[in-house]
């Protein structure tokens, strides 16, 4: 049998799952500033090795980080605006409109109205100085280094603003591709707007580099997330339409989703355009490799979303009302992962192998050697053969009580039927009074080399703190915690968590005596 392509997960560690938008603060949404560093400090004190995030791209309608305008760009909402006050690009008083927003959750509609005029003001005051801001590096060098994706993204974003937020396929026909835009008069007319987009990305990436360096100093690594698909209304599709299954009118001929199952009788209709894998194969999957290389410049480890879609994907005819009429189509399979391994031999990937997993998908998974995922909330209510029960787990895996799509563990347990609750109590030998901590302990002591806990579970929160409800178009991605909640967790549980990590071998050897 051939050696696995990516045998990287050899040590035992713990992690926390928290999207940066959920960080506390008084500017309407979590940002990459002081509170992000406080979280890193807590993780280090608690002996937690990894901070796992959802995708950090710029979001559109629905505010989902899994439907971004670009697979490379950063989300400007995460920019620490207080740092811009220090640079003289903003006055503290000019942040007042954001301070009037709720602190308990993200009000995306009001945030959109108030955030962008403030950021635009900072862009105007900066004036595209080539030397850049102190500690952030050269602005010109950043633009040159990232030009392959940054220039078309800046054009896409400037055009989108010019056309009042309409998707690219509703723009004038000659502008419905990046090539068409380059030949148009609008390319020069929107030059200043494109500079503003470049500057916001310069700010995002500079602040992220600083935060990641701070985390590294504290011994905390970052796990990022790459969605398999991109949004139709994105710079990616607008720039490289030939890489997707589109008709002559630029619209998808088929779209992504998953078939009907026990939980969803109509299946799930995601609507993302599907890849033309034959086109990708012709140049050795260059677009994908560039995408992954960009992510590995941001993160230490990358979770590869919807892993099974690389073996076969559910293709739904364009215009379908639900996912029932789709069919399975062959993906690139192991050929794709061999190309990735050749280009990025040290790649540390996690395979999101949830859902309908066939023997073919399992064979591809085994050949890659990538750690898969196990969700404890999916383990109970059936028999002892359930693959997510701790006694059935693999060492080469990452175990989670739940992920961003799940309810909190406390909310899940409270809403579970009596048989599921009884199974949970009998399996762990507990009374069910603190199911979230029962799952924390189960994840830590499991054979899985990686145990990742949602922050909501550590904070003992119920369904009110759920981040996402799949299938619901609005009201998601809003949860935030208060700074006081982290203080309480730190005082009450950091030492306990560090003790669990030491007890179950999830500390680096040099950290076992740290205080």
HELIX and SHEET records of a PDB file:
HELIX    1   1 UNK A   20  UNK A   22  5                                   3    
HELIX    2   2 UNK A   34  UNK A   45  1                                  12    
HELIX    3   3 UNK A   76  UNK A   78  5                                   3    
HELIX    4   4 UNK A   81  UNK A   86  1                                   6    
HELIX    5   5 UNK A   92  UNK A   95  5                                   4    
HELIX    6   6 UNK A   96  UNK A   99  1                                   4    
HELIX    7   7 UNK A  108  UNK A  126  1                                  19    
HELIX    8   8 UNK A  139  UNK A  145  1                                   7    
HELIX    9   9 UNK A  147  UNK A  162  1                                  16    
HELIX   10  10 UNK A  168  UNK A  170  5                                   3    
HELIX   11  11 UNK A  173  UNK A  175  5                                   3    
HELIX   12  12 UNK A  178  UNK A  182  1                                   5    
HELIX   13  13 UNK A  186  UNK A  189  1                                   4    
HELIX   14  14 UNK A  191  UNK A  217  1                                  27    
HELIX   15  15 UNK A  235  UNK A  239  1                                   5    
HELIX   16  16 UNK A  241  UNK A  243  5                                   3    
HELIX   17  17 UNK A  277  UNK A  282  1                                   6    
HELIX   18  18 UNK A  286  UNK A  298  1                                  13    
HELIX   19  19 UNK A  307  UNK A  310  5                                   4    
HELIX   20  20 UNK A  334  UNK A  343  1                                  10    
HELIX   21  21 UNK A  359  UNK A  368  1                                  10    
HELIX   22  22 UNK A  376  UNK A  378  5                                   3    
HELIX   23  23 UNK A  390  UNK A  392  5                                   3    
HELIX   24  24 UNK A  409  UNK A  415  1                                   7    
HELIX   25  25 UNK A  418  UNK A  428  1                                  11    
HELIX   26  26 UNK A  435  UNK A  445  1                                  11    
HELIX   27  27 UNK A  455  UNK A  458  1                                   4    
HELIX   28  28 UNK A  463  UNK A  465  5                                   3    
HELIX   29  29 UNK A  483  UNK A  503  1                                  21    
HELIX   30  30 UNK A  509  UNK A  511  5                                   3    
SHEET    1   A 8 UNK A 349  UNK A 351  0                                        
SHEET    2   A 8 UNK A 301  UNK A 304  1                                        
SHEET    3   A 8 UNK A 221  UNK A 226  1                                        
SHEET    4   A 8 UNK A  50  UNK A  52  1                                        
SHEET    5   A 8 UNK A  13  UNK A  17  1                                        
SHEET    6   A 8 UNK A 450  UNK A 454  1                                        
SHEET    7   A 8 UNK A 397  UNK A 400  1                                        
SHEET    8   A 8 UNK A 372  UNK A 375  1                                        
SHEET    1   B 4 UNK A 268  UNK A 273  0                                        
SHEET    2   B 4 UNK A 254  UNK A 258 -1                                        
SHEET    3   B 4 UNK A 312  UNK A 317 -1                                        
SHEET    4   B 4 UNK A 327  UNK A 330 -1                                        
END                                                                             
